[in-house]
Amino acid sequence: MRVLLVEDDAMIGEAVLDVLRAEHYAVDWVRDGAMADTALRSQTYDLVLLDLGLPKRDGLEVLRSLRARHVTVPVLVATARDAVGDRVAGLDAGADDYVVKPYDTDELLARVRALLRRSAGRGEPVFSHKGVALNPATREATVDGRPVALSAREWAVLEPMLARPGVVFSRAQLEEKLYGWKEDINSNAVEVYVHGLRKKLGSDLIQTVRGLGYVVPRQ
Ligand code: CA
């Protein structure tokens, strides 16, 4: 899953970046509202973690302009503990949830998982389809109840497809889930991970749609 982190404080930003990357999210970090705007116009994200007090363009303005463009990406706004007014303004401007700073890491990650779950149209915390189950909270994968070890990048490729059976993902869309900015993309990386996943999970789980990409079929 690809996350845009918008945070102008270098120490907080680095800490959150580490926490999210340790959970295998692909994270892009920008430090002001203008760059957030640019990133949101040029990339597709699965979630935005948005600080409200930002240089150049206020977080609320970034959020309002995002929603005015009908972009439905889940947005988690970050506010100070006593700033009830900011939380209300953020939610009313189109945020889906909020976290208070300083962050409690476990709470932040749980809210991220909850938003990703809801945006995939699911209520249950474990992704499961045709006997394959992924638990984002514990990072455990199972096939018919048996644990299977997936690498972080195999997980990153499988998770979006398993969350939306029947939806075809292009190679470029899956690459976006794998990497943050400034990381090298090997041109056949997605194929390599799909190959690994088929070996571990069975050859029919992920199907190739010629010329389009990959899909976990509904049936
Ligand atoms: Ca700030």
Boltz pocket constraint, residues with backbone or C-beta under 6 A from the ligand:
constraints:
  - pocket:
      binder: B
      contacts: [[A, 7], [A, 8], [A, 9], [A, 51], [A, 52], [A, 53], [A, 54]]
      max_distance: 6.0
